[in-house]
Amino acid sequence: MALAASIHSDDEDIGRWSQDAPQVRRALRFIKGHKGGITPEALVAWDDQHGRRLFTWANTQAAEQWRVHEARLFFNRFRWNIGGLRVRSFINMSENKDEGIDERSYVSTETISENKKLRDIVIGDITRRMKSLASELKMWNLTDNEREAIFAQIREQMG
């Protein structure tokens, strides 16, 4: 089965990682050539040997980007127990000046739960992610029993 690749990014790499960029097409061919899987380290080494076009090679800039990545991991690490449910403590929200979010940033779940508009945005985002996951599952041609097992798990979790 042939799979079409589409690469999307919300940051400055969107142009550099466009599926139409020659370096991206070459990298995707390299990746597809590894039927047993490929490590991130192998892709970085490949990029190093093929013009350093995919990743940040200036050490000072790369170090700063790594620290920002670690900060994102920090925000995503924490969970709160609310009403017996384990939920993320912080959610990455897009700029929304009407709701006091001046730039893309992490907002506490507590703050979001107290603001109907932010709550609606988060629920909409979760719904979009669920639709995306449903599309991924569709690709696997699930049997009726497999689909029903997934729905049962979702119903159980939503209680």
MITI-684545 format. One record per atom (N, C-alpha, C): atom name; x, y, z. Coordinates in Angstrom, 3 decimals. Example, Ala and Ser with C-alpha at 12.3 -4.5 7.8 and 13.67 -1.06 7.14 Angstrom:
<sites>
    a         c1         c2         c3
    N     13.190     -5.690      7.800
   CA     12.300     -4.500      7.800
    C     13.200     -3.300      7.800
    N     12.850     -2.250      7.080
   CA     13.670     -1.060      7.140
    C     12.900      0.030      7.870
</sites>
This chain:
<sites>
    a         c1         c2         c3
    N      0.847     -1.159      0.000
   CA      0.000      0.000      0.000
    C      0.902      1.235      0.000
    N      0.674      2.150     -0.911
   CA      1.458      3.380     -0.980
    C      0.813      4.428     -0.081
    N      1.621      5.072      0.735
   CA      1.122      6.099      1.631
    C      1.613      7.458      1.169
    N      0.747      8.423      1.131
   CA      1.134      9.785      0.776
    C      1.637     10.472      2.041
    N      2.733     11.183      1.920
   CA      3.304     11.877      3.071
    C      2.900     13.333      3.053
    N      2.551     13.820      4.193
   CA      2.248     15.232      4.339
    C      2.853     15.681      5.652
    N      3.691     16.692      5.599
   CA      4.371     17.154      6.796
    C      3.815     18.518      7.167
    N      3.396     18.654      8.418
   CA      2.850     19.911      8.896
    C      3.616     20.330     10.137
    N      3.829     21.621     10.288
   CA      4.523     22.138     11.450
    C      3.946     23.497     11.804
    N      3.888     23.803     13.091
   CA      3.368     25.093     13.529
    C      4.459     26.121     13.770
    N      5.704     25.774     13.509
   CA      6.780     26.696     13.830
    C      7.532     27.138     12.580
    N      8.693     27.695     12.792
   CA      9.468     28.268     11.691
    C      9.961     27.225     10.691
    N      9.875     25.947     11.007
   CA     10.352     24.910     10.097
    C      9.355     24.585      8.995
    N      8.169     25.211      9.006
   CA      7.127     24.821      8.058
    C      7.614     24.935      6.610
    N      8.341     25.991      6.258
   CA      8.855     26.116      4.898
    C      9.982     25.141      4.641
    N     10.849     24.997      5.593
   CA     12.001     24.117      5.438
    C     11.570     22.654      5.381
    N     10.465     22.324      6.055
   CA      9.994     20.940      6.081
    C      8.781     20.719      5.197
    N      8.526     21.615      4.266
   CA      7.406     21.437      3.353
    C      7.602     20.166      2.546
    N      6.508     19.435      2.317
   CA      6.617     18.193      1.553
    C      7.082     18.444      0.134
    N      7.037     19.695     -0.329
   CA      7.501     20.029     -1.674
    C      8.990     20.383     -1.713
    N      9.608     20.559     -0.543
   CA     11.028     20.927     -0.505
    C     11.880     19.742     -0.957
    N     12.836     19.980     -1.863
   CA     13.662     18.872     -2.374
    C     14.355     18.079     -1.265
    N     14.889     18.767     -0.252
   CA     15.592     18.060      0.808
    C     14.647     17.166      1.601
    N     13.385     17.573      1.719
   CA     12.397     16.758      2.431
    C     12.050     15.528      1.597
    N     11.857     15.713      0.307
   CA     11.563     14.556     -0.556
    C     12.705     13.542     -0.504
    N     13.950     14.023     -0.529
   CA     15.104     13.105     -0.445
    C     15.125     12.395      0.907
    N     14.858     13.129      1.970
   CA     14.859     12.526      3.312
    C     13.757     11.477      3.428
    N     12.578     11.755      2.871
   CA     11.481     10.788      2.938
    C     11.825      9.514      2.171
    N     12.505      9.649      1.032
   CA     12.943      8.449      0.297
    C     13.931      7.647      1.141
    N     14.860      8.339      1.803
   CA     15.821      7.683      2.686
    C     15.093      6.932      3.797
    N     14.112      7.596      4.430
   CA     13.371      7.000      5.540
    C     12.585      5.778      5.065
    N     11.900      5.898      3.930
   CA     11.105      4.779      3.409
    C     11.982      3.588      3.042
    N     13.252      3.825      2.779
   CA     14.170      2.746      2.439
    C     14.546      1.878      3.624
    N     14.165      2.284      4.817
   CA     14.465      1.529      6.036
    C     13.205      0.815      6.503
    N     12.925     -0.318      5.927
   CA     11.683     -1.048      6.206
    C     11.561     -1.461      7.667
    N     12.676     -1.686      8.340
   CA     12.637     -2.124      9.730
    C     12.567     -0.976     10.714
    N     12.468      0.246     10.225
   CA     12.428      1.418     11.101
    C     13.729      2.195     11.034
    N     13.672      3.423     11.475
   CA     14.846      4.296     11.450
    C     14.840      5.149     12.709
    N     16.009      5.407     13.227
   CA     16.116      6.208     14.450
    C     16.282      7.685     14.102
    N     15.924      8.576     15.030
   CA     16.187      9.999     14.813
    C     17.680     10.266     14.596
    N     18.520      9.513     15.314
   CA     19.967      9.697     15.161
    C     20.414      9.398     13.735
    N     19.830      8.375     13.124
   CA     20.180      8.031     11.743
    C     19.764      9.137     10.781
    N     18.605      9.748     11.018
   CA     18.159     10.840     10.154
    C     19.054     12.067     10.324
    N     19.454     12.368     11.554
   CA     20.369     13.493     11.780
    C     21.698     13.232     11.078
    N     22.207     12.012     11.185
   CA     23.473     11.668     10.510
    C     23.310     11.783      9.002
    N     22.195     11.339      8.457
   CA     21.935     11.450      7.022
    C     21.937     12.914      6.598
    N     21.252     13.766      7.386
   CA     21.204     15.197      7.070
    C     22.600     15.812      7.121
    N     23.393     15.397      8.089
   CA     24.774     15.893      8.204
    C     25.572     15.556      6.940
    N     25.334     14.381      6.399
   CA     26.068     13.928      5.203
    C     25.484     14.475      3.905
    N     24.289     15.075      3.959
   CA     23.609     15.531      2.747
    C     23.252     17.008      2.785
    N     24.141     17.826      3.290
   CA     23.987     19.269      3.179
    C     23.422     19.998      4.373
    N     23.090     19.290      5.448
   CA     22.583     19.932      6.662
    C     21.424     20.888      6.352
    N     20.392     20.370      5.719
   CA     19.283     21.212      5.292
    C     18.014     21.017      6.124
    N     17.949     19.944      6.919
   CA     16.718     19.672      7.665
    C     16.731     20.235      9.084
    N     17.866     20.262      9.707
   CA     17.934     20.593     11.122
    C     18.850     21.786     11.370
    N     18.827     22.277     12.601
   CA     19.639     23.421     12.990
    C     21.033     22.938     13.351
    N     22.015     23.440     12.611
   CA     23.380     22.991     12.834
    C     24.242     24.027     13.549
    N     23.778     25.258     13.683
   CA     24.512     26.263     14.455
    C     24.334     25.913     15.934
    N     25.420     25.577     16.615
   CA     25.321     25.048     17.975
    C     24.631     25.978     18.961
    N     24.908     27.276     18.891
   CA     24.269     28.206     19.829
    C     22.766     28.232     19.607
    N     22.352     28.331     18.363
   CA     20.928     28.347     18.039
    C     20.276     27.015     18.392
    N     20.934     25.910     18.069
   CA     20.390     24.591     18.371
    C     20.251     24.386     19.882
    N     21.218     24.868     20.641
   CA     21.151     24.723     22.100
    C     19.957     25.497     22.657
    N     19.725     26.698     22.158
   CA     18.573     27.489     22.614
    C     17.265     26.792     22.234
    N     17.191     26.271     21.012
   CA     15.989     25.558     20.591
    C     15.774     24.305     21.440
    N     16.849     23.635     21.817
   CA     16.723     22.451     22.658
    C     16.171     22.824     24.031
    N     16.651     23.925     24.607
   CA     16.142     24.348     25.919
    C     14.646     24.683     25.836
    N     14.218     25.323     24.749
   CA     12.794     25.621     24.568
    C     12.010     24.312     24.439
    N     12.563     23.349     23.716
   CA     11.925     22.028     23.599
    C     11.814     21.375     24.980
    N     12.868     21.460     25.777
   CA     12.820     20.897     27.124
    C     11.752     21.596     27.972
    N     11.582     22.906     27.788
   CA     10.546     23.636     28.524
    C      9.163     23.115     28.131
    N      8.967     22.825     26.833
   CA      7.689     22.241     26.395
    C      7.471     20.885     27.066
    N      8.524     20.071     27.123
   CA      8.427     18.772     27.790
    C      8.060     18.956     29.262
    N      8.637     19.967     29.893
   CA      8.347     20.275     31.294
    C      6.855     20.550     31.479
    N      6.312     21.454     30.644
   CA      4.882     21.771     30.737
    C      4.014     20.538     30.515
    N      4.408     19.694     29.571
   CA      3.597     18.528     29.208
    C      3.736     17.366     30.190
    N      4.669     17.456     31.107
   CA      4.966     16.371     32.047
    C      3.947     16.246     33.171
    N      3.359     17.368     33.568
   CA      2.573     17.398     34.799
    C      1.098     17.130     34.568
    N      0.502     16.405     35.533
   CA     -0.912     16.057     35.514
    C     -1.510     16.409     36.875
    N     -2.774     16.772     36.848
   CA     -3.524     17.013     38.070
    C     -4.632     15.986     38.170
    N     -5.008     15.663     39.383
   CA     -6.190     14.837     39.615
    C     -7.337     15.776     39.939
    N     -8.322     15.791     39.046
   CA     -9.497     16.642     39.233
    C    -10.709     15.727     39.187
    N    -11.434     15.675     40.287
   CA    -12.624     14.825     40.339
    C    -12.323     13.375     40.037
    N    -11.151     12.904     40.464
   CA    -10.771     11.518     40.231
    C    -10.202     11.252     38.845
    N    -10.107     12.284     38.011
   CA     -9.557     12.133     36.668
    C     -8.160     12.733     36.604
    N     -7.295     12.070     35.890
   CA     -5.930     12.554     35.700
    C     -5.895     13.364     34.401
    N     -5.620     14.668     34.501
   CA     -5.628     15.558     33.335
    C     -4.333     16.360     33.265
    N     -4.047     16.853     32.063
   CA     -2.862     17.694     31.898
    C     -2.988     18.944     32.759
    N     -1.881     19.378     33.333
   CA     -1.888     20.581     34.153
    C     -1.861     21.847     33.307
    N     -1.244     21.752     32.121
   CA     -1.102     22.904     31.235
    C     -1.454     22.492     29.808
    N     -2.097     23.387     29.083
   CA     -2.466     23.124     27.700
    C     -1.913     24.249     26.840
    N     -1.288     23.891     25.732
   CA     -0.741     24.875     24.808
    C     -1.894     25.493     24.025
    N     -2.042     26.792     24.146
   CA     -3.157     27.514     23.518
    C     -2.614     28.507     22.493
    N     -3.347     28.663     21.403
   CA     -3.010     29.665     20.393
    C     -3.316     31.054     20.929
    N     -2.717     32.051     20.312
   CA     -2.988     33.437     20.668
    C     -4.488     33.697     20.607
    N     -4.999     34.367     21.622
   CA     -6.407     34.731     21.667
    C     -6.505     35.978     22.545
    N     -6.284     37.126     21.928
   CA     -6.224     38.389     22.683
    C     -7.527     38.669     23.434
    N     -8.665     38.250     22.868
   CA     -9.951     38.465     23.543
    C    -10.004     37.762     24.896
    N     -9.265     36.659     25.024
   CA     -9.274     35.882     26.267
    C     -8.000     36.089     27.080
    N     -7.189     37.097     26.709
   CA     -5.995     37.435     27.481
    C     -4.761     36.619     27.164
    N     -4.758     35.906     26.030
   CA     -3.582     35.128     25.634
    C     -2.912     35.894     24.502
    N     -1.821     36.601     24.826
   CA     -1.172     37.496     23.874
    C     -0.327     36.783     22.828
    N      0.081     35.559     23.109
   CA      0.866     34.772     22.161
    C      0.662     33.298     22.500
    N      1.032     32.408     21.561
   CA      0.903     30.974     21.839
    C      1.642     30.698     23.146
    N      0.932     30.087     24.081
   CA      1.543     29.833     25.382
    C      0.785     28.731     26.110
    N      1.359     28.287     27.220
   CA      0.740     27.267     28.041
    C     -0.156     27.937     29.074
    N     -1.350     27.407     29.222
   CA     -2.331     27.942     30.161
    C     -2.738     26.805     31.086
    N     -2.894     27.109     32.366
   CA     -3.254     26.046     33.316
    C     -4.657     25.530     33.022
    N     -4.844     24.236     33.241
   CA     -6.145     23.608     33.048
    C     -7.174     24.276     33.955
    N     -6.733     24.671     35.127
   CA     -7.612     25.344     36.072
    C     -8.159     26.644     35.478
    N     -7.283     27.444     34.868
   CA     -7.695     28.706     34.244
    C     -8.662     28.430     33.094
    N     -8.351     27.430     32.284
   CA     -9.201     27.094     31.140
    C    -10.584     26.651     31.613
    N    -10.630     25.848     32.664
   CA    -11.918     25.326     33.140
    C    -12.823     26.431     33.665
    N    -12.244     27.571     34.032
   CA    -13.025     28.687     34.566
    C    -13.472     29.660     33.475
    N    -13.078     29.413     32.214
   CA    -13.385     30.326     31.120
    C    -14.087     29.539     30.010
    N    -15.394     29.787     29.821
   CA    -16.179     29.011     28.862
    C    -15.587     29.051     27.459
    N    -15.115     30.198     27.008
   CA    -14.573     30.297     25.645
    C    -13.302     29.459     25.493
    N    -12.400     29.522     26.484
   CA    -11.182     28.707     26.419
    C    -11.537     27.226     26.519
    N    -12.502     26.896     27.379
   CA    -12.960     25.507     27.510
    C    -13.481     24.996     26.173
    N    -14.293     25.810     25.489
   CA    -14.836     25.418     24.184
    C    -13.725     25.216     23.152
    N    -12.692     26.051     23.205
   CA    -11.559     25.911     22.288
    C    -10.862     24.576     22.529
    N    -10.621     24.244     23.798
   CA     -9.939     22.990     24.131
    C    -10.785     21.783     23.714
    N    -12.076     21.829     23.985
   CA    -12.953     20.719     23.586
    C    -12.952     20.582     22.062
    N    -12.974     21.699     21.345
   CA    -12.900     21.652     19.883
    C    -11.604     21.036     19.397
    N    -10.506     21.383     20.067
   CA     -9.203     20.814     19.693
    C     -9.173     19.305     19.947
    N     -9.684     18.879     21.082
   CA     -9.728     17.446     21.388
    C    -10.584     16.718     20.353
    N    -11.709     17.317     19.985
   CA    -12.585     16.712     18.983
    C    -11.867     16.578     17.642
    N    -11.131     17.612     17.231
   CA    -10.366     17.537     15.976
    C     -9.313     16.433     16.042
    N     -8.638     16.313     17.190
   CA     -7.637     15.243     17.338
    C     -8.289     13.869     17.283
    N     -9.484     13.743     17.873
   CA    -10.188     12.467     17.822
    C    -10.563     12.115     16.385
    N    -10.999     13.113     15.609
   CA    -11.320     12.874     14.201
    C    -10.076     12.453     13.430
    N     -8.951     13.083     13.741
   CA     -7.697     12.720     13.077
    C     -7.311     11.278     13.417
    N     -7.435     10.914     14.682
   CA     -7.146      9.533     15.087
    C     -8.107      8.555     14.434
    N     -9.383      8.963     14.302
   CA    -10.358      8.090     13.633
    C     -9.954      7.874     12.178
    N     -9.443      8.911     11.528
   CA     -8.969      8.759     10.144
    C     -7.790      7.799     10.075
    N     -6.898      7.899     11.057
   CA     -5.768      6.965     11.085
    C     -6.259      5.535     11.277
    N     -7.222      5.341     12.160
   CA     -7.762      4.000     12.384
    C     -8.461      3.471     11.130
    N     -9.111      4.360     10.396
   CA     -9.801      3.950      9.169
    C     -8.825      3.317      8.180
    N     -7.606      3.849      8.140
   CA     -6.595      3.326      7.224
    C     -6.287      1.847      7.506
    N     -6.490      1.406      8.738
   CA     -6.164      0.031      9.129
    C     -7.305     -0.943      8.857
    N     -8.396     -0.466      8.257
   CA     -9.520     -1.336      7.890
    C     -9.951     -2.249      9.048
    N    -10.332     -1.625     10.147
   CA    -10.719     -2.372     11.337
    C    -11.980     -3.198     11.090
    N    -12.033     -4.335     11.758
   CA    -13.246     -5.142     11.716
    C    -14.294     -4.483     12.611
    N    -15.536     -4.920     12.485
   CA    -16.603     -4.389     13.348
    C    -16.268     -4.627     14.823
    N    -15.721     -5.799     15.132
   CA    -15.359     -6.119     16.524
    C    -14.251     -5.204     17.029
    N    -13.259     -4.920     16.198
   CA    -12.170     -4.029     16.607
    C    -12.713     -2.617     16.852
    N    -13.582     -2.139     15.955
   CA    -14.179     -0.805     16.139
    C    -15.005     -0.758     17.420
    N    -15.800     -1.765     17.646
   CA    -16.649     -1.786     18.836
    C    -15.802     -1.813     20.114
    N    -14.692     -2.531     20.092
   CA    -13.794     -2.572     21.258
    C    -13.235     -1.180     21.550
    N    -12.902     -0.442     20.501
   CA    -12.392      0.927     20.686
    C    -13.488      1.820     21.252
    N    -14.700      1.738     20.690
   CA    -15.811      2.558     21.189
    C    -16.109      2.224     22.650
    N    -16.027      0.954     23.000
   CA    -16.280      0.545     24.381
    C    -15.256      1.170     25.325
    N    -13.999      1.202     24.895
   CA    -12.955      1.813     25.725
    C    -13.200      3.310     25.893
    N    -13.608      3.976     24.825
   CA    -13.886      5.415     24.904
    C    -15.073      5.671     25.827
    N    -16.144      4.880     25.658
   CA    -17.330      5.046     26.544
    C    -16.933      4.828     27.996
    N    -16.104      3.829     28.257
   CA    -15.678      3.546     29.627
    C    -14.890      4.726     30.207
    N    -13.984      5.295     29.417
   CA    -13.170      6.394     29.899
    C    -13.995      7.654     30.140
    N    -14.993      7.874     29.300
   CA    -15.818      9.077     29.449
    C    -16.890      8.905     30.510
    N    -17.131      7.615     30.894
   CA    -18.050      7.246     31.976
    C    -19.297      8.043     32.005
</sites>
